[in-house]
Amino acid sequence: MYRRCTALLAVLFSAACVMALSPSPAYAQACGGVQPNMLIVQDISGSMDDYISGWSGPTKWDAAVDAVKLVTDKYANGGIRFGLELFADPDQSGNCTAKKIHVGVADNNAAAIQNKMNSESPWSNTPIREALDTANGYAGLKDATRPNYVLLITDGQETCDSQTDSCVQSVKNLRANNIKTFVVGFGSGVDADVLNQLATEGGTAKASKPYYYQADNQADLEAALDAIAAIVAAGPCTVPGQKGECAIGEKECVNQQVVCKQKNFPTNEVCDGKDNDCDGTIDNGIAPRSCSTNCGSGTETCSGGQWVNCTAQKPNDCGTCTDKRPCSTACGSGEETCTGGLWLNCTAPKPQNEVCDGKDNDCDNQTDENDPGGGGACTVPGEKGECAKGTMHCQSGVLKCVSNKGPVAEICDGFDNNCDGAIDENLERPCSNKCGTGVETCSAGKWQNCTVKQPTPEQCNGLDDDCDGVADNGDPGGGQGCTPQGGKGACGVGSTKCVNGKVECIANQNPKPEECNGLDDDCDGNIDNGDPGSGLPCASGKPGICAVGHSKCQGGKVECIPDKQPETEVCDGIDNDCDGQVDEGVRNACGLCGDVPEEKCDGKDEDCNGKVDDGAVCEDSTKTCINGECVGRCSANECPQGLVCKDAAGSYYCLSPCNGVTCEPPEKCDENSGQCYDPCASVKCESGKRCMDGNCVAEDCHASGCSEGMVCVGGDCERDPCAAANCPAGSACDKGQCVPSCAAVACPIGERCIDGECAADPCSYVGCPDGKHCENGSCVDDPCAQKECGTGYICVEADCVDDPCLTVTCPDGQECRGGECFFDNTPEEDGGFFTPDGGGGTDGGGGGPDGGYPTGDDTGMPGDYDTGEGSGQKPNLAGDEEPPSCSCATISL
C-alpha cells in the first residue's frame, strides 16, 4: 500500500510526502518498521491455460503472471517479503503433488518470482489441500517477529482429495500458527461456498459476501492483488499505554517515523467479548438481564461475550411445559407421555377388528357390520342337491350356514336342481340334423343319443351321403393320378374324376404344338420332335466373336450355340479368341496396331517408352534435339535474331526464349523475353464475360475452353485433378482418381464395362428406334429425343448435364466414350446388339468393344442414353455378318 500522508503532513507538506505521493513502481517503506511475510500459493492446473473470454486473447495463466509481476514490482522491494509456491508442483512427477516452495520468502525477490512463473506452463490437477499444508510446514512463515500471510490464487476446486472442503481444515491449521490466509477466486469455475469458508477461517473475510476476492478478468485480478498487498503492507499495530479496544491502532508515517494511530475510544461495556471501556477487563460490570421461555421468566448473565444461563423454565422435548397430556380414540379417553420429543403410550382403549359376537368391537356405533366371519362355503344341514350348498353369515351374533338357492325344475346340467336326491332324471327333447329329426336324452349333464341318421363323407355312388341335397358333390374319388387308356406323351397322364356315380380316368392335357421341354406335347409318341425353339438369333453369354449365336433344342432346353468359335487374336479391336480381353498381346507399346511410330524432335513421346525425344534425329545433322527443337550451338555466345544462348545438355545452344521454361497456368511464356506472364492481368471484361488467354469470352467455358492444366466443369474452369495424378501405365484417371481402363476388357451380352470390370446391364445389346431409349431392357419414350444441349453437355432424363468425359483422362491411344476409356480405333458398331432396319444408331458419344457398353450410350449409364439423331445403320453381330431379319428390337436374355 502506498504510504498515506496525514492531515498534519499535508499542512507541513514536506519533501518526503511529495515523494510518497508521486508515482512509483515500488512500495518504499521509508519510515522503517517490520516488513510482513507473504507466500503466494498459485494454482498452475490445466484449466489456467483456458482463455479468459471466448476463443482468443490472454489465458488465465497470462493474466496471473502479469498480475503477480505488478504486485511484486510494487511491494517486494521494501514493503512485503514475498515467496512463491506453485501447485501442482511442476518440478516433481505426479499431477496431484504440491510439496515444494519454489521461491523462498525473502527481501527484494520480485525478479526470482517472476522468472519462475514465466518459465512454467499450466498442467495437472488442483491439489489445494496439499498446497496449503505445505505452506503451513514452511519455516519461512514461522517468523514470530513479523506478520505472516498466505495468498491463495485458484481458478478451480479441489480435485486431488475426495472431500472438496478438506482445505478448510488446512486454513484453520495455518491460523493456529498465526498465519492468516487471503483468498482470490479467478473465473467461474470456483466453489464460492468453500472459498467463503477459507476467507472466514483465514481471518481475512471482507465485510460482505463474497468474503473472498472474486476476479473475472485481468483487471479484477490485478485490483484484488493490489488491495490485498496494500492491507498487508500497512499492517495493524498496538497503541502504547492503551488497553482493550483502545489499544488497536493503525500504522501511519509521521515525520519519517512509523507511529501507531489510535482508532477506537472508550465506550460503555457491552456483552461482545471485547474490552469496550478500555479498563483492561472484558465484559466487566455488566448486570444480568431478564429472559423468558414459553414456560415462564428468569434472568441470564454475560460470559465470554454471550448471554448465558437463563433461569427461566425450559420447554420439554415436545415443546410444552408438562410431560403429559390428554388423548383419545374412538373407544374412549386416556393420557399420553412426552418421550424423546414424541407423544407416546396413549392409555385410551383402542378399536378392534369386528367379530360376530353381537358387540361393537371397532367402536363405530354399529354391531356385527359387514358380516364378520361370513362368506365361506358350507353345507346346509338336512338339505339335498343344490339346496345343500350354502354360505356362512353372521346372524344375531352367531355364524350360521344359509342355503344359496331353493328347489327349481330339473335341467340337463349334471346337478340335482329340484333337490330330490336324483340328477338329470326323466329329461328328453327333440333333435335334428341335415338328414332329418328324432329324439335325444340327457346323461351326465349332456344331451346325447339323437335317433336321427348322421351325415357321412360323400362317395362316388350317385347318392347324397353328406345330406347337403346334392349327390356326388366335391368330386369324391377324383384328383388322383392315373393313366388314360390309349394315351401317349403328355396325353398319357391323367387324373381321376367322378362321372355319373363312377370314378373315371380323364387325360390332363389334349395334344398341343410341341415345345422344347423334354415332353411329348403333341401326344404323337415323340419328344421335342421338330426341334422346337431352334434357329433364332441369341446371346451365348460368351465374350467377343463367340457372343452371338442361334438357338437349338437340346435335352429339353433351348440353348444358344455360338455362330463362331474362338480364333487367333489379331489387332482389330475385337475379342477374337473369346477370352474376355481385346487385342491382348498384339498391340504395340502405344496401345495401337502396327509398328511403333518413330521418335521425332517435337517434345512428344511418339514411341511410348516414357521418354520424350529420346533418339530423335534432326534433319540437319549439325543440330541437336533439345526440348522439342532442333538447335545449333552458340557462336561466341551469340545466336541468330529471335534466339538466345542458353546452357542445355552440358553445352550452350541457341534456343527460343521459351525453350525449357514452364509456366503455371493460366500464365504463359513470352516468346520474346522467355518470361512467364498472365495474359489477363490488364484485361477488363464486360458483365457476362471473362478473360481467357488475354481475350474476353463468354462465362461458360464449354464454349470458350480452358487454359492448359484446367478443365471445364459446370461451365467454370477448374484445376484438372488428373494433371498431377501420375496414374500407372494403362490406367485412366477420373476426377483425380486412378481407375482401370475398359480398353482391353470384353464383356458378354447383358453386361458392360465400368472402371475395367463387367457389370450387369439389361440394356446391353438392346437397340431402340428414333424417339425411344432403353430402360431396364425395354424401349420406352426418350425424354431427350427433342432436347438439344450445347457443347460439353449431354442429355440425361431431359436434363443437360456435364459430359462425364470432361473429367476423364485416358492413356495414350485411348479415348473416352460415356465416361470410360476405349482404344481410339475400336469400331463403335462392334457392340453386338440387334437393331431393326431404320432403328436409332449413335450420335458418336457411345460404343465400346465387344459389348463393353451398348452403342448409342452417351453417358455410360443404363437407362439414360441419348440416342441422338440416329444413323439407321445395322451394327455387326460378330465380325462382319449381318443379323437375320427380326420383328422385335429387343432380344430377351
N, C-alpha and C positions, 0 to 999 in steps of 0.2 A: 504494500500500500504506500502510495506517495505520502510523504510527510505532510502533516497539516499545520498551518501557522495559526496560532490562537489570535484572539482579538488584540491582546497586548502586542504580539509580534506585528500585527497589521499596523498598529499605531507606530511602533518603533521602526518597522519596515527595514530591517537590517539586510545587509548584503547576502547573508546566509539564507534568509527567507526568500529572497529573489531567486537564488539558485534552486531552492526547493520547489518553487512554482514553475520554473522553466522546464520545457520538455526534456526528458532524459530517457535513454533506453534501459536504465537500470535503477533499482531502488537502493539509494545510498543512505545507510543509517549513520548520518554524520554525528548524531547525538550519542553514539555508543550504545551500550546495552547488550543484552544476551540475545543472540540470533537463534530462532527456533529451528528444529529439525523437521523436515517433511520428506517422507518416502512416497514417490509417485508409483502406484501399483497399476500398470497399464495393460488393458486387455489386448492380446495380439491374436485372437481367434480368427478363423477363416472368414467370418461374416464382416470383419473390419475391412475386408477388401471390396465390399459392395459399394456401389455409387451412393452418394448421399441422397441424390434425387434422380429418378429416371434412368436412362441407359448411357449417360455420359457425364463428364465433369469429374470433380475430385472425388476420391473414395473417402470413407470414414477414416481410414488409416492416414491418408494425406492430411486430412483436417487435424487429426490428433498430433501428428508430427509438427505441423505448423503452430498449433495452439501451445504445445509444450515448449517449443522454441521461444515463442513470445513471452510466456510467463517466466521461463528461466533466464532469458536475457534481461528481463526487467527486475527480477528479485534475487537471482542467485549470487550476485556479486555484492554482498554486504547486507542483504535483507533476510534471506532464508537460506539455510543449508539444505540443499536438495539431494535426493538419491533416486534410483530407478530400479524397479522390479518388473519384468515382463512375464505375462502368463498367457498360455503355457510357455515353458522355458525353451527358447529357440536353440540354446546351447546343449540341450540334453535330448535323448531319444524319448519318445512317448508323448503323445499329444494331450495327455492329462497330467503332465509333470510341471510343477511350479515350486522348485526347491532352491532357487538361486537369486541373490541380489546382484543385478548386473552392473550397477554403478553405485558405489557406497556413498552414504551421506557425508558431505564434506563441504568446505568453503570453496567458492568460485569454481564450480564444476559444471557450469552450463554446457560448455563445449563437449565434455565427455558424454553427457546425457544425450545431447543432440546427435552426436556421431553414432552412438549405439542405435538410436531409433532410426536414423537414416540408413543404417546397414541391414535392417531387418524387414521382413515382409510378413503379412498376416498368414496364419496357418492354424491348424489344430482345433481343439475344443476349448471349453471355458471353465477351468478349474478355480473358481473364485475362492472356495473354502480353503484349498491348499495354499493359494497365493497369500491370503490373509494370515494363515497360520505361520507361513514362512516369515512374513513381516513381523509377527509377534515374537518370533525367536531371534530376530536380528538385534545384535548387541548395539548397533548404531542408534537405535531408538530407545535405549535404556539409560540415556544420559539424564540424571536427576537434576542437573543444573540448568537444563533447557526444557522448554515446552516441546513435546514430541507429537507428530501428526502422521497419519496415513491419508493419502489422496487416492481413492479408488475410482478408476475411469473404466466403464464397461458398456458394451452395446448389446449385451445379451443376458442370458440366465445361466445358472449353474448347470453344466452338462456332464460333470465327472463324478457327482455324488448323487445317489438316489433320492436324497432329501434336498429339494431345491432351496430350502431356507436354512440349510446347515451352516451357511456362512454367518447367520445372525449370532450364533454362539461364539464364532471366531471373533466378531467385533466386540462382544462382551468381554472376552479374554483380553483383547487389546486395551479396553477401557480399564480393566482391573490393574493393568500395568501402567496407568496414567498416560495412555496413548489414545488420543481422540482420532476419529475417522470421518473425513469428508467423503461424500458420495456423489458422483456425476454419472447420470444415465444418458447415453448417446443414442438417439434414434428410437424407433417404435418397437424394437424387439425386446425391451427390458421388462422385468416383472416389477411394476410400480409398488405393489404391496411389500415385497421383500426389500426393495431399496429404501422405502419409507422406514421400515424397521431398522435397517442398517444405520441410517442417519440419526434416528432417535437413540438407539443403543450406543452409537458412536459419540454422542454428546455434541452433535453439530446440527441438529434439526433446525430448519427455518421456522418462522413464526406460523406459517400456514402451509397446507398441502400444495404441491408435493413438498415433503420435508427435505428431500434431497434436491440436487441441482439437475434439472432436465434440459438437455440440449438437443435441438432438432436440426441444426445446421452448423456450419463452421463458425459463424459469428456468435451463435449461442454458446458454443463450446469455449471460444476464446474469452467471452464475457464471464462465464462461470468460473474458469480457472483464475482469471484476474481478480474476481470478487473474493474467492477463497484465499488466494495469496495475500490480498490486502488485509483480510481478517487476521491471518496467521502472522503477518509481518508486524501489525500493530500490537497485538497481544494484550492480555489482561495484566493488572498489577494490584498490589496491596497498598492502601493509603496509610502512611506511618501514623501511629497514635490513635487510630480508629479501630472500632470493633464492629462485629456483625455486618449488616448490610452496608454500613457506612465505610467499611474497610475495602469494599470492592471499588476499584478505580480503573482508569484507562490511561495508557501512556501518551504523553504529549511532549513535543520538542519545544523547550523554552530556553532561549539564550544558549543554544547549542548543548543543552543538557536535557536528559530524559527525566521528566517529572511525572508523578502519578496523580492524576486529577481525580478528586472525589466525585463520584457520580450520584450516590444516594445519601439522604439525610434522615435523622431520627423521625419515626412515626409511631403511632400507637401500636402496641404489640397485638398481633392477630395470630390465630391458630394456623400457621402455614409452615412450621419447621424452620423459620428464619428468625434472626435477632433483629426485629424491626426497629426497636428503640435504641439499638446500638449500645446496650449496657453490658454485653458480654455473655448474656444468658438467653437461650432460645425459648420462646413461648412462656416466659415467666410472668406471674401476676395476672393470668387470665382466669377470671371467675367461671365456675360451672354455669352451664346454660340448660334451659328446660328442653325436654324431649318427650316424645309420646309414641305410642303404638295403637293399634286397634283395640287393645285391652286396657289402656289407661295412660297416665302421665308419669314422668320422673325427671331426673337430671343426668347430664353427661359432662365429662371433663376433657380438656385438651391434653394430648400425649403424642409426641413425635409428629407434630404438625397436623393431627387429625383429631376430631371429636369422637370419643370412645366411651364405652362402659355406661350406656344408658340404663337407668334403674327401672324404667317402666316395664310392666309385664309384657312378655313377647307372645304372639300367637303360636299355637302348636303347629305341627307339620301340616295340618289340614286347613290352616288359616283361621282358626277360631280360638276363642279363649277357654273353651271347655273341651273335655276329651270324649263326651258322649252326647248323642242327640237322638230324638225320636225317629222311628222308621216304621213302615207298614207294608203289608202285602194285601192281596185280595181276600185273604183269610183272616186278617186282624192286624193289631199294632204290636210294637215292641221297641227295642232300643239297640243302637249300633255304636261301635267304638272306633276312635281315630287310631290307626296303627300304621306307622311308616308312611304317613301322608295320605292314607286311604281310609275311607269309612267302611268297616268290615263287621262281620258277625252279627247281623240283624237277628233279634230274638223273636220276631213275629212269625206265626205259623205259615208254612209255605204251601201253595196249591199242589195237589197230587193228581196223577192221571185218573180219569173217571173209570170206575169198575161197576159191574152190575150188582149193586148191593142196596139200592133204594136211598142212597146218600148223595149229597153234593160234594164230591171229592175234590173238584178243581175250583170250588168257591166262585162259580159264575151264576149262582142263583137258579141252576137247573139240575134236575136229578136224572141220572142214567141217560143223558142225552147222547145222540149219535150211536145208540145201540151197542154199548161197550160189551166186548166178548162175543158179539154176534157175527154172522156172516159165514161160519163154517158149515160144510155139508154134513147131513146127519140122516138117520133112518127113523121114520115116524113109527112108534110102537103100534101094532095091531093093524097096519095098512099093508096092501099088496100092490105089485106092479108099480106104475108111475106114481100112484098115490103114496107110496112108502118113501119117496125121495123128498127130503126136507132141508131146511136151513135153520141154524141156531139163531135165536133172537132173545133179547133181554125184555122180559115182561114182568112188571110189578116186582122188580128187584131180583128176579130169578131167571136163569138161562133155560129156554125151552126149545124143543125141535118142532118146527111148524112146517106142514106139508106145502110143497111148492105148487101143486095143482090138484084138482079133483077129478073123478071119473069122467071120460068122454067116450064117444063112439070109437070102435076099433078101426085102425087104418093100417095099411101094409108098410110098416116101418121097423119091424123087429122088436117092438115094445108092447107091454100089456097096458094099452091105453084105457080100457074100461075097468081096470083094477080088479079082475075076477080070477086072477092067477093063471090065465092062459094067454099065449102070444099069437097074434095074427090068425085067430080061429075063424073058419067059415067065410073066407073072403074070395070072391070071383069077380071077373069083369070081362067085357067083350074085347077082342083083339083082331088085328087085320094087318096085311102087307100087300105087296103088288099082286100076289097070287089069289087073294080072297079074304074072308072073315072067319072068326072062330071064337074060342073062349080060353082065358088063361087064369091060373090060381096063384095066390100069394104063399110064398115059402121063405122063411128066414128073412123077412123084410123085403123080398124082391118078387116082382110079377114074373112067372115062369110058365113053360109048357103050353105055349099057344098051339091050338089044334090045327092051324092053317098050314098048308104045304109051303116050304121055304123056297126062294129063288135059287137056281144053280147056274154056274157059268155056262154061257152059250156054247153049243156044239153044232157042227155042220150036219144037221139031220132034218131040216125043214120045220123044226119046232121052235116055240118061243120059250126057251129054257129059263131065261132070266126074268120072265114075266114083264117085259117092258113094252109089249104089244107088237114087237117086230121079230120075225123068225130069222135066225142065222145072221143077225146084225153083228158088225165088228169083224166080218170075215174070219170066223173061227176055223182054225186049222190052216189058214193062209200065211204067206210070208216066209215060208221055209224054202231053202234052196232045193232045186230039183233039175232033172234033165228032160226037156220036152222030147217026145217020141219023134225020131227022124231029124232033129235039129242039128245044124253044123255051125262051127265057128262061134261068133257072138250070139247066134240064134240058138245055140245048143245049151245055153244057160238060162234057167227059168226060175219061177217061184210058184209055190202052191197057192190056190185060190178056191174059196167055197162057192160053187156054182150049182144052183138048184138042189141044195141039200147034199152035194157030194164034193169032195176035195179033188181038184184037177191041177195039172202042171201046165202053166202058161209061160211061153218064152218071154224073157225080159226085154228083148230087142228084136226089131224087124230088120231085114237087110238094109244097109245104107252104104254110101260111097266109101271105098277103102281109104284109111288113114295110116300114116306111119306110126304105129303104136304097138306092134307085135301082136295084133289081134286080127281075126278074120271078120272084118266089119261087114262085108257084103255076103257072108254066110255061103261062100262057094267052096269052102274046104281049103282055101289057100290063104296064107298070112302075108299081109303087106304086098300082095301081088299088084303089078303095075307100077312099082317104085314110086309110091305117092310122096309128094312134097319135094321131089328132086328137080334139079335143073334151074333153080332160082339163084340169082346172084346173092352173095352173103359175105359176111366178115368172118375170117377164120380165127381172129384173136391173136394171130402171129404178126410180128413186125415186118416192115419192108415189103418186098415184092410178093411175099407169102401172105399178105394181109387180106387179099380179096380172092374169093373162090366161088364155087357153086354148090348148092345143097344136094345131098344124096341120102336116101333112106337106108340106114344100116342098123341091124339089131334092134329094130323097133323104135329108133330115134333118127331125127333128121340131123345130119352132121354136115358141117361146112368143110369141103375139101378144097385146099388152096389150088388156084389155077396154075401157079408156078412153084417150083421147088427152089431151094437155095442155090445161088450161083456164086462164082468167084467175085469178090468185091472189086469194083472199079471206081475210079474217081468221077462220080457223076451226080453227087448229092442225093443218092438213093441207097437204101439198105439192101444191097444185092444178095448178101449171104444170110439175111433174115436172122441176125443175131442181136438186134436191138441197137446197133451202132451204125452210124453213117460214115462211109469213106474211111473207116479205121485202117491205119497203116498205109494208106495210099495218097494222102495229101502231103504236100511239102511243108517245110518249116514255117511258111507263112499261112498255112491252112488252106492253100489253094491247090488246084490241079495243075499239073505241068511242072516245068523246071522253075527253080528259084530265080527270081529276077536278079540281074547283075547290080552291084552297088554303084551308085552314081554320086558325084560330088554335089549334093543338094541338101545336106542337113537331115537326110532321112535314112531309115534302116530298111533298104529295099530287100535284102536277103534274110531279114527276120532273125538275125543271130544275136540281137540285143545290143549291137554296136552300130553307131552311126558313121557312115562314110568310111568304114574300115576297108582298106584295099581299093578305095575309089581312085581311078586314074584320070588325070586331066588330059584333054586333047593336046594341049600344049605341054610337051614333056618338060619344059623348063619351069613349069609352075607346080605348086603343091596344093593339095586339098586341105583347107583349114576352115572348120565351121561352115561347111557347105559352099565354100568359094574356092575357085582355083586362083591362087595368088602367087606373085613372084616376090623375091627377096628385095629389101630396101637397098638403094644405092646411095651410099654416103648419107644414110639416114634420111633420104629424100624419096618421095613417091610421086607418081603422076597426080594431076589435079583430081580432087574428089576422094583420094585415098590417103590413109595415114600410116605411118610406120609404127608397128606395134610388135611387142615381144610375144611370140607364139611358137609352140612346139620347139622351144630351145633356141630359136633364132628370131630375127626381125624380118617381118613381112609387110608388104603394102596391102592393107586391109581396108574395107569400107568402114567408116566411123562406127557403125553399129555392130560390127562383127565381134562376137563374144560378149556383147552387152545384153543382160537380161533385166527387163523392167517388170515391176509388179503391176498387174492390171489395176486400174484402167490406163496406167501410164504407158507411153510409147517412147521408142528411141528416135531422137532427131537424126535424120540421115546425114545432116551436115556436121553436127557437133558431136554425135555419139552420146549425148546426154539424155537421160530419161526425163520426160515432161508429161504433164497432164493436159491433153488437148482441150479439155473442157474448163480449164482453170479460169479463163477470162471470158467464157461464153455465157450469156444470159438468154434463157428461152422464155417464150410467152407461155401463158397458162395452158395446161393440157399437153405440153411438150417438155422434153428433157434433152439434155445434151448427151450425145454418144459419138465418140471419136471426133469431137470438135463440131458436130452438126446437131441442129435441133430436130428431133424426130418425135413421133407420137409416143405417148407414155407407154403403150403396150409394146413390150419388147418382142412379141411374136412377129410383129411387122417390121420393127426396126432392128432386131437382132441384139446380141450382147457381145461385149468385148471378150477377148481371149481369157480363158480361165473362169468365165461366168456362164451361167445357164439361165434360161428364161423359164420361170415358174409362176403361174397365175398372172402373167402379164408383167412381172417385175424381174429384173436381173438380180440373181443371187450368185454368191460364190459357188462354183461347181464342187460339191463334196467329193467327187471322184477324182479331182485333179491330183490329190495327194494320197489316194487310197493305196497305190502300189500293190495291186492285186497280182496273184500268181499267174504265170503264163497260161492262157486258155480260159481264164476266169473272166466273168463280166463284173461290172460294178453298177449297183443300183442304189441311188441316194447315198453314196459313200460306203456301202457295204459290199464286200466281195461275195459274189454268188456264182454257182456253176452255170456254164453256158448250155443252151439247148442245141448247139450246132451239131454235135456228134451223138445226139440221143434220138432214137426212133421208137415211137410208142405204138401199140396195137390199136385197132379200131375200138372206139369207146373211151380212149384216154388221150390226153395231150400233155405236152412237156411244160413244167413250171419249175424254174430255177434248177434245171438239169435233171428233174425227176418226173416220171409219168404219173399223172393224177387222173382220176375218173372225170369224164366229161361226156354227158349224154348227147351233147351237140356235136361231138367229134364225128366227122364224115356225114353230117346232115346238111344238105344244101336247100335253100329256100328260094322261091321266085321273088321277083321285084315286089317291094311293098311288104315283105314278110321277113321275119328273122326267127332264129331258133331259140326256144326256151324249154329246158327240161326234155330235150329230144323231139319237140314238136314245133312246126312252123306256125307262128302267130303274127298278128299285125305288128309291123315295125314302127315304134313311135319316132324313130329317127328318119323315116322314109322321106319326109318333106323338110327335114331340118338341115340347114346349111351352117357350118361352123367355119370360122376363119382359120388362117394359118396357125399351126401349132396346137389346134384343138381337135377333139374328136367328139362324136355324139354318143352318149350313153343314157338310155332311158329318157330321151327327149331333151337332155341337158348337154350343153357344150362344156367339156372338161379338158384339162391339160392332157396332151398326148403322153402316155406313160413312157414313151421312148425319150422324152426330153431329159429325164434324169438318169438314163442308162448309157453306159459307155461299154461298147463291145470290143473284144480283142481284134487285132488286125485280121482282115479277110472275112470279118463277120459284120452283119448289120442287124439293127433292132427292128423287129416287127411285133406289134402287140405287146411290147414290154419285155420280150425275150430276144436273145441273140441267136442268129442262124447264119450259116455260110452265105456270103453275099451272092453266090451264083447258084443257090438252091432253087430249082424251079418251083414257083408258087403253086402251080397246078398239081404238084405231086402230093396233094393232101389225101387222095384216095377216097373221096366221098362222092356220093351219087347226086347228080343234079339233072332235073328234067330239061328237055330242049327249051331254050329260051329262059332258063332259070337265072337267078342272080349270081353273078360272079363276084369279083372283088373290086375294091377301089384302090388296091395296092397297099393297103395297110396291114394285111394279114398273110397267112400261109406259112407253112412250115414243112420240114422234110418228113415224108412217110408218116403222116398222122401226128406230127408234132403238135399242131393245133389246126382247126379247120380253116380252109381258105375263106376269105371274107370276114375274118375276125379282126377288127381294128384294134381291139383292146386287149386281146388275150384272155378275156374273161367270158365264161359261158353264159349264154342268155342275153348278153348286152352288145351284140355285134351290129355295127352299121354296115349293111351290105353294099352301100354306095349305089351307083347308078346301074351296075350290072353290065357284064360284057357278053353274056349269052354263050360263053364258051363252055365246052364239056371237059371237065378235068379228067385226066387219065386215071383208070382204076389201078393199074400197076404197069409200070413201064410205058408202053405206047398203045395198049389195047383200048378200044372203045367199049363202053359198057353196053350190055344188051338193053333193048327197049324195056322201060319200066313205067307203070302207070302211076306210081307214087314217088314223092320226093324223099321220103324217109325210109331207111331200112331199119327194121326192128332188130335190136341186138340182143 
